[in-house]
Amino acid sequence: MIRGIYSAASGMLAGQTRLDTVAHNVANVNTTGYRRQEVTFAPLFQTELWRHGKDLAFIGRSSLGVKAAALVTDLSAGPVTETGCATDLALDGEGFFTVERDGEFLYTRAGSFTVSADGYLVTRAGDPVLGMQGPLPVGDPHFTVTPDGQVITSDGVELDRLLLTALPGGEGLERTREGYLAADREETQPAHATRVLQGYLEGANVSLATEMVGLLLAARVYAANQRLVRTHDALVEKAINQIGVLR
């Protein structure tokens, strides 16, 4: 019975994690370039063995519950909207814009860029957008970007090509506070067959209908495990107060 309480409690914690993840996706449905996330689950005992680097050896079919195993980022494309602003860029394909922050390369599909006071192309957070040779000194907001990523200044000077990066899918990505994605540089590759759209922005790849269904399912799972905890608690109380009582 105690095992049942712990198993149901682990289900509640997993359900809460899923609720938080879905709620975060819903909150960012209108965030430019946002990539939705999904949480994956694994048996609690199995997850703990992996965490401690132990070999798996299953005995019987009894489960000790479930635990959130990983947070997976969905890299599929979002809808593209025309803005007409030269500093707004969107990508058609697998690539991500590469930015630099505190010496680290980070990645984003949010192409709502601007030009800094010293003439560099930067994100809304003020981080430089990178070309093949480094930060891009575009000079003024009237630059041109060709579909293959070539940046041309308002004076007609071919400056550099945008550094577009293909990221590994699955669990190898982390999200920063600024909304960037961080990945191991050794697992990234140059993006091929990616087209740059100037004057457009890409929205979040979040389907509100899908997320609401997920929200309802997660709430039901949480409620079901909550009822299990109450049932096992009642059984424990009965075992303590009634079993073995002399009459």
Helices and strands as residue ranges (DSSP letters): H 2-27, E 37-43, H 44-51, E 66-73, E 80-82, E 89-92, E 95-101, E 104-108, E 114-115, E 121-122, E 130-131, E 134-135, E 144-145, E 150-152, E 158-161, E 164-166, E 174-175, E 181-182, G 185-187, E 189-190, E 195-198, E 200-202, H 208-241
